[in-house]
């Protein structure tokens, strides 16, 4: 687990990023998308990231195989919120349940300050206990609940906002 490598994503990685993202949709646990997204539809999102302030990292194992990706996305476009980012972690199906999430989130916490980040937030469905457990393990606190804001397969789902002050 400690042998994970983080590198800035390149446009050539977008196919794999989208494939990993799409692999989470069917579970109805991770994203509010209900159908697979296209690579083209994620190009604007990809370009909203940059290595200086809003990184999008590819995570590789010791064999240089991609195990997942992680991003810092702007929480809000207004300048006063620039020190707060949403952290998103997505793992390849073959890499889930191996403890990689802990290593990745620890890396994010340790490096957030380099990107001018004061607060990390995570938006997690209330029924996604594994992700809630992961973030709470690292001291993320409940900063809010948006009750029944999503409908997945006819079931209303609530969203938790977890946050951690970095500074």
PyMOL commands that set and color helices and strands:
alter all, ss='L'
color gray80, all
select helices_A, chain A and resi 11-25+40-47+79-81+93-95+100-115+129-137
alter helices_A, ss='H'
color red, helices_A
select strands_A, chain A and resi 5-8+56-60+66-74+84-91+119-125+141-152+155-165
alter strands_A, ss='S'
color yellow, strands_A
deselect
rebuild
show_as cartoon
